[in-house]
Amino acid sequence: MGAPNSLFEVEIFLKNMFNDPFILGIKNNFLRKMLASFITNSRLEEAKKNYAQIGGKSPLMTHTVNLVKKLNALDSKRHYTFAMRYTPPFAYDVLDELQKNGTDSIILFSLYPQFSYTTIHSSILDAKDALQKLQFNPTLQEFSSYHTHTDYIECIVKSIKETLGTSNASDFVLLLSSHSLPQSRIDAGDPYQKHCKATAKALESALLAQNICFKEIALCYQSKIGRMKWLEPSTAQSIKKYKNEKIILFPLSFTLDNSETDFELSILYKNLAKQLNVPEYRVCKCFNDSEHFAQSIINIIQGGQSEG
């Protein structure tokens, strides 16, 4: 999706995001642009304050650059690069460079594990639009979902085990926090919620196979915007529900740490847990540029098939 690399980029990031018809489902371009500006202006100062608390920028770019370096070091058969949706580097510029370098085959690999029209589909269409504008026709392969792939699930297990350390899983409730979507998107056929539930089910089986038994495992959703009905229960509601329990929270829909993990989960909801006197509150790190995650991407690609 991209992310601001400075406080000055917060405004352009928000404007580009809310002007995406897959984010704001308004077909009229003029009306969508007007509403995007209104939402951006209403959220801008608060967003800047949030980014200021995590160093004045999102960590997403750093993690992405480092992951690409790791992939190129591990796999000499391919050249790895990246594009983002709402902040540079944009798909058009990345694909333009690949065309000039004589590339004739491209794999589009999403760093979102669960498919949604608001994220993966939007990004793939953006890349294909850029290819058309460039009159660039390479062999194209898409990996738009790997939400239950064994390698991906094992990455989650590894992160959870690292967060547990020497503690006993049976003493904790495991909350799987996914980025939320408006309920209307799901009702219209977006498979995102089904994919999140499938990931949670596959993860629970993988944990049990390693004799890691939490007191309870629950799926919840974060980052709601506006007054419309979004997926429930929210992460805040779930923290309140389990306020008398020790909590480990894993960011299910993210592979790289960003403002939703570093600010929302690790600062905002940590403060909520403290206010509620939650006995213990831990947040798992995303995979970022770990060699295990990089190798998992290579394994998924070499498997040759995206999940439906």
Disulfide bonds with the S-S distance in Angstrom:
none
